[in-house]
Amino acid sequence: MHYRLKLCSCLLLALISVKSHAEAIEVVTEDSLYAYLREGALVGPGTRIADETLRGAGISDYRMLLYPWARAYEKALHEPNVMIFPLDRTPAREQMFKWVGEIHRATTKLYKLRGRDGIAVDNLEDAKQYTIGVVRNDAKQVYLQQKGFTRLVVSADNHDNFQKLLNQQIQLLPMPENTARLMSKDAQVDFTTLEEVFSLDEQPHRVHMAFSLSTPDEIVTRAQQAFAKLKASGEVDRIMTEER
């Protein structure tokens, strides 16, 4: 009897351990206006929204990590219990993730270096003649490829992409204005160094948090409900409008 009781206790502990491990969440993100390192800590409005969402969902077993975008994206595509942000919600991605909620929306614009007078874009077709920087597996890369763009220069992250524009290795760079301002600040150049040449109005930048498909529905539902409360309270918009 003592042996059976001990065995049952061990099995119960094992099940608790497995359940705890199964619910551990890895939150992955890239260096952007939503998440960045400051004095060795990962901070930013996106990290605060993710923290408050998970805490509101009663999920305390998680860690948040900064990766190059392509690696973060691959983890969210193929691994269980992964939350990712900032992820553009597009028709092509709709069935690839379990969506939590929209944290921000902005219009993507094409920028050139001011003074490069030979570059002019009156419509999207005009832009096809120029080299355009994109981040690997980013929604903007997918969108432009679907539109028939062939002169895309792929980078690992936003900073490398922006540096290529400054070095005139590319002619155009698609990004929302807030990202352009952030990249300018980080590169220690004046924002007026850039000039907007076209606005991609048909492809709004719809920034979401989402889970990998193999994440349990129960976890996703709790996070969705917590985020909905956070959004309805105005807290998401308040966090996103604060200065970096």
N, C-alpha and C positions, 0 to 999 in steps of 0.2 A: 504493500500500500504506500509506504514511504517512497519507494522508487517511482511508482506511478505518479505520485503527487509532485515529486521533483521533476519528472519528465514533462508533466503538463506545465509546470512553472517555467521550464526552459523554453518550451514551445511558445508559451504566451509572450515571454520576453523577446523571442526571436521574431514573432509576428509584429510586436510593437516596434522593434528595431527596423524591420522591413518597411512598415507603414511610414515611419518617420523619414527613412531614407527616400522613399518613393515620393514624399511630398516636398522634399528639399528643392527649392527653385533657384535656378541660376539666371540672373538678370544680365543680359548682354547689351552693350551699347557701343557707340563709336565716339571719338572726339568731335564734338559739335557744339552748337549753342545750347543744346539740351543737356550735355554732360561733358565735363572736362576735369582735368586734374588741377588742383590748387593746393600748394604746399603739401603735396603727397597724398591728398585726399580727393576722392571722386565726388564732385559736386555738380550743381547745375539744376535748372528748373525741372528737367525731365527726371532726374534722380529723385527730387523731392516728391514729384507726382507719383512715381513708381513706389517710393517708400510709403506714402500715405495710403495708396491704393492697397498695397499688400497688407499693411497693418490693419486697415479697415476691413479687410477680408479675413482677418484672424490668422494670417500667414506670417510667422516669425522666422521660419527656417529658410532663409534665402541669402544669397550673396550677389553683389553687383560688380561686374567686371568690364573693363574697357578693352576693346579689341579693334583691329582694323576692320572696316565694314564687311569685307568679303568673308572674313572668318566668323564674325558675329552672325551674319546672315546664314552661313552654312550650318552653324550650330543650331539655330532656330529652325532650320528646315529639317534637320535629320536627328536631333537628339530630344529625348523626353524632358519635360519639366523645365523648359526654357522660355523665359519672357524676353522679348526684344523691343527696343525703341531706339531712335525714332524710325518708324517703318511706314513708308508711304503705302496707303491702301489703294490699290489699283485693281481693275477687273482681272488682270492676269494673276494677281496674288490672292484673289478672294477666297479660293478653296484651298490655299496652301498653308493658312494659319487660322488660329482661333482668335478673333479680334476682341480686344477689351474695350477700347474707346479712343476717340480722337482727342489729342492733347493740343493740337495747333493746326491752323490752315493758313497757307500763304500762296502767293503767285510766284512761279518760277520765271526768272528773266534771263535773257542772254546778255552777258557783259563782255565788253572788249576793253583794252587799255585806251584811255583817252589819248588822242593824237594819232591813232592809227586810222588815218582818214580813208585808206583804201578799203576799209571794211564797212559795208552798208547792208542792212537787212530790212527789207520792206515787208517780207512775208516769210513763212517757214521754209519755202522752197529756196529762197535766196541763201539761207544759212547752210545749205548742203555743200556749198563750194568751199567752206572754211573748215579748218581743223577745230574740233570741239573737245574739250576735256570732260571726262566723266569718271565717276568712281565705280569700280567693279561691282556688279550686281545691284547697283543703285537703280531706283525706278526711272531716273532720267536716262540712263543708258538704255534700258529696255524700251522706253517710249521712243527715243530717237531712232533706235534700230528698227522698230516697227514702222516708223515713218520713212524708212529707206535711207537713213544717214549712214555713210560708209567711212567718213573721215573722222572717226572717233578715236581719241587718244585716252587709253584707260589707265587710271592711277589706283593706288591702293587706298588712299584716303583723301579727305578734303584739303588738307594742308599741302600735300604733294601736288594735287590738282591746281590749287591756287598759285603755287610757286611756278608752275609751268606757264601760267598766264603771264605772270610778272616777267619771266625770262623769255617771253615771246616764243615758247615752244608750242603753244597753241594760240589760236586766234580768238576763240570765244569760250565762255564758261557759263553754263546754266546753273543758277542758284537763286533762292529767294533773297530779297534785299537784306533781311536781317542776318542771313548767313554771309552775304557779301561784306556787310559792315563788320561782322565778327572776324572774318578772315583778314580783312584789311588791318584791323586792330592788332591781331596776333602777328601779322607780318610787319607791323610798324610802318605801314604806308597809309597815306590819307585816302579816305573812301572816294574822294573826287578823282583819284587816279583812274578809277573805273568809269565807264560810260555804258549805260543801258542802251541796247540797240533794238531789242524786241522782247515782247512779253508773251509767254506761253499760256495764254488765258484758258485754253481748252484742256490744259493738264495742271489743275490746281495741286499744290503740295499739301496733301492730306495726311498729316503726321499722326500715327497711332502707336499705341502699345498693343502687343499681340503675344499669344503663346504658340509654341510649337504644337502641331496636330496631335502628337502622342501625349500631351499633357492631359490628365484626367479632367473630364467635363465638370466635375464637382468643384475643382480648384478654379477653373475658368469662370464658372458661374458666380462664385463668391467674389472674384476679382471684378467681374463686370458690374455686379451690384454695388460694390464698394466704390468703384470709379464713377458710376452713375450718380451716387449721392454726392461725391466730391465735385463733380461737374455741376450738378444742380445747385450746389451751395455757392457757386461762383469762385471756388478756391482754385480750380484749374486755370481759369483765365487770369486770376490775380497773380498766381505764381509765374505764369508765362509773360506777364507784362512788366514784371520787376526787372530792374537792370541787372546785367551780369556782374 
